Amino acid sequence: MGTLTRYEIPAALPAFVEIEGGAFTSHEKATLAQWRYHGSKGNDRQIVDQLLLLAAKVGVPDDVPLVPRLIAASGDNVVVLHVKPKK
């Protein structure tokens, strides 16, 4: 039996995600598309890259809140590390 690749949801997420129009939303409510926009602005690049990788593996649609979907989809190869906002 092969070894599963282990993916981790980052433990420290930004409290707010920058969305179009210069507005912000909480990381719990931000959709995949909003996280992608946040990362495109150069914000939290490493965290966003990890979340986008996980979203691709799980198959999250653009219009769904990302973090709750990843937590719900977590299993043997996706680990939730007590998600909390960064200060």
C-alpha positions in Angstrom: 0.0 0.0 0.0 1.4 3.4 -1.0 1.8 6.4 1.4 -0.8 9.1 1.3 0.4 12.7 0.8 -0.5 14.7 3.8 -2.0 18.1 3.3 -2.5 20.6 6.2 -4.9 23.5 6.5 -2.6 26.3 7.8 -3.0 26.8 11.6 -2.8 30.6 11.4 -5.1 32.3 8.9 -5.5 36.0 8.4 -8.6 37.3 10.3 -9.8 39.1 7.2 -9.4 38.4 3.4 -9.1 41.3 1.0 -11.8 41.1 -1.7 -12.6 43.1 -4.8 -13.5 46.8 -4.3 -11.1 47.3 -1.4 -13.4 45.5 1.0 -12.6 42.7 3.5 -14.5 39.6 4.7 -13.7 37.1 7.5 -11.6 34.1 6.6 -14.5 31.8 7.5 -16.8 33.5 4.9 -14.3 34.0 2.1 -15.0 32.0 -1.0 -12.3 30.2 -3.1 -12.4 33.1 -5.6 -12.0 35.7 -2.8 -9.0 33.8 -1.4 -7.5 33.7 -4.9 -8.0 37.5 -5.2 -6.5 38.0 -1.8 -3.4 36.1 -2.9 -3.1 37.9 -6.2 -2.7 41.1 -4.3 0.4 39.7 -2.6 -1.3 39.0 0.7 -0.3 35.9 2.8 1.1 34.2 -0.3 2.3 31.0 1.4 -1.1 30.5 3.2 -3.1 31.2 0.1 -0.9 28.9 -2.0 -1.5 26.0 0.5 -5.3 26.7 0.6 -5.5 26.8 -3.2 -3.6 23.5 -3.5 -6.0 21.9 -1.0 -9.0 23.4 -2.8 -7.8 21.8 -6.1 -7.4 18.4 -4.4 -10.8 18.5 -2.8 -12.6 20.1 -5.8 -14.0 23.2 -4.2 -16.1 25.5 -6.5 -15.2 29.2 -6.7 -18.4 30.4 -5.0 -18.2 28.3 -1.8 -16.7 29.5 1.5 -13.3 27.7 1.3 -12.2 27.1 4.9 -15.4 25.5 6.1 -15.5 23.3 3.0 -11.9 22.2 3.6 -12.6 21.4 7.3 -15.7 19.4 6.3 -13.7 17.5 3.7 -10.8 16.7 6.0 -9.9 13.1 6.4 -6.9 10.8 6.6 -4.8 12.9 4.2 -6.1 16.5 5.1 -5.3 17.7 8.6 -7.0 20.6 10.4 -4.6 22.3 12.7 -6.9 24.2 15.1 -7.6 27.0 12.6 -7.4 30.4 14.3 -7.0 34.0 12.9 -3.5 35.5 12.8 -3.0 38.7 14.9 
